[in-house]
Amino acid sequence: MSFFDELPVPPERPRQPKFVVPPWAAPPSDELPAVVGVGQFLRRTPQMVMAVTSAEVYSTGCVLELVWTVRRGTETDAEWAALCERCFNRASFRAGPHGGGGGLRLGVAFPDGRKATADEWPNWGIEPADPGPGPVLTTAGGGSGSGSDDEANSSTKFWLWPLPPLGELRIVAQWTDLGMAQESMAVNGDELASAAERVQPYWLTPG
């Protein structure tokens, strides 16, 4: 018998209750979303493009994927490095509901007039008060970025709860640090509602 065989066996750890994330805070973890191709520019200039590529539709809301690229012009190495840093430092919404700083700000407007911004619910893992009927817009992870001497590319995702009613969903963005004034685009809410019918649950029987 070895030294380690003589050690006592620790007791079985009791199974912890499953943590249920509030529906406004994140997409369901047990659904296969239906993907809607959006493919629209929020900004398109010689130096910068920003676009919403797709919406992953769940039964309770949708994840919007935002991408952007900044192209180098006549900037010196130092100026370009500073511009790249601003391009990757997207989290202006972390400053709170007034969006201090000049980083990325994103908001949505429902067809019925209700609005939300990522400034209000930055989703740092701290559960805020009941948001009421919504809408709520929070960061949803999935961000990435890369850069070179010529371009800087980045992306991030936002969770929108609940699904918008039928009609036009307006998405609004602003990024003053990158010279981007307020820009907006429209998504057909009817397509999102239709996609919700194609969402599939992971499990056919309750766990």
N, C-alpha and C positions, 0 to 999 in steps of 0.2 A: 504494500500500500504506500502510495507516495504522500508527500507532505500535503499536497492539495486535496487529496481524497478525504483527508480528515477534517477539512473545513466544513462547518455547518452549511446546509443548504438554505438560502434565504427563503422566507415565506413568499408565496405567490402574491404578486401585486394585484389588488382589486382593480377590476376594469372600471375606468373612469366614465362618467356619463358623457355622451356625445355633446360637444358644444355646437349649438345651432346659431349660425351667423344671421343677424337680422337681414331680411330681404333687401332693405335699402342700402346695406353696407357692402355687399359683394354679390356676384352671381352665384346661383346654386351650384354646389359642388357635385351634384349627382345628375346633371343634365348634359346632353349633347346638343349644343346650340345649332341653330340654322344660320348660315352666313349669308349676309346680303352685301353684294358689292356696291360700294358707294362711289368711289373713284371721282371725287370732286376736289378742285383746288379751293383753298381758302385764300391763298396768296400765290401770285406767279409774276415775279419780276426778274430782271437780268441777274440779280444776286441771290434771291431767295425764293424757294417754293415751300408751301405748306399745304397738305392735303389730308382729307379723311379717306382712308382706303376702303374700310369695311366696317360693318356692324355685325357683331356676333349676338344673335337674338336668343334670349332665354324666355321662360314663361313669365318672369317677373321684371325683366328689363333688358338692356342691351349694353354690350361693350363696344365703344367706339375707338378705333385705332387711328391715331394721329401721327403723321410722319412729316419731317421737314429736312431740307437741305439748304445749306448756305454755300455759295460759290465765291472763291477768292477773286478779287479784282486787282487793284493796285496796292493793296496793303503790304507794308513791310512785314518782316517775320514777327516782330513784336506786336504789331497791330493785328496780324492774323491770329496769333496765339490768343490775344485778348478776345477777339471775335469768336473764336472756337469755344473759349471758356464760357462766354455768354450763351452760345448755342446749346451747350450741354447743361447749363444751369437753368433748368426750365421751371423750377418749383417756386414761382412767385406766389402761388396760392397758399404756400405754407405760412405766409405772413398773416393769414387770417382773412376775415370777411371784407377787409378794405383793400386787400391785395397790395400791400406795401412793396416797393421795389418795382423794377421794370421788367421782370421775367414774364413767362407765358401766363396768360389768363384765358380761361375757357369758360363759356357759358352756353346755355341752351334756353330756347323759348318754345313752349308748347303751343299748339294751335289755339288753345283756350285762353292764352295769355299768361299762364303760369311760367315762372322763370327759375333758373338755378345756376349757380356758378360753383366751380371747384374751390373757390375761396372760402365758401361757407362750410364745407365738409371735407377737410384735407385728408381724412382717413389715415391717421398716424397710428392706428391700433387702439386709440382711446375712444370708447363708445360714447357718443354724444347723446343728448336728450332725444326723445321721440321726435322725428322730423315731420310728423303729421302726414298728410296725403301726398307730399312731394310736390314737384320733383326734387330729387337729390342727385348731385353729380360728384363723384369721388374718383380719386386715382385708383387704377386697377392693376398696377404693376405692368410687367412686360416691357419696360423701357429698355432701349439699347442705344448705342451711339458709336460712331467711328469717325476718324478724321485723317486728312492727309494734307499735303502742301497746297492742294487745289480745292478740296471740298470738305465740309463737315456735315455728317448725316446723323439724325437721331429720330427717336420715336417714343411714344408712350401710349398708354391706354386709359380710358375713363369708363367707369361704370355709371350708367344712367338708370335710375329707378323712379317711377315705374315705366313701363312702355308708354310712349306718348299716345294720345288719342289719334283718331284718323285725321288726316290733314297734313299741313306742312310743319315739320320740325326744323327750327332754325338753330344753327350752330354758329356761335360768335367767338372770335379769337382776337387777342391783342398781345403784342410783345414789343414794348417800347425800346427795350435794350437792343433789339435787332432792327429798329426802325420800322416796325410794323404797327400801323395804326389799326383801329378796329375794322375787322373784315368779317363777313358773314356768308353763309351758304345755306341752302335748304335741302332737306332730305324728305322724301315722300314717306310720311308716317303710315300710309296704307300698306306699303311694301313691308314695313316692320311688323305690322299686325298680321299680315298674311304669312310671314316667315314664322311667327310664333306658333302657328298651327303645325309646323314641321319639327318643332323641338321634340327630342326623344329622351325619356328617362333612362338612366343607366340600368336600373333594376326593375324587373317586372313584378317582383313581390316585395313587400315591405321588409326592411331589415330588422 
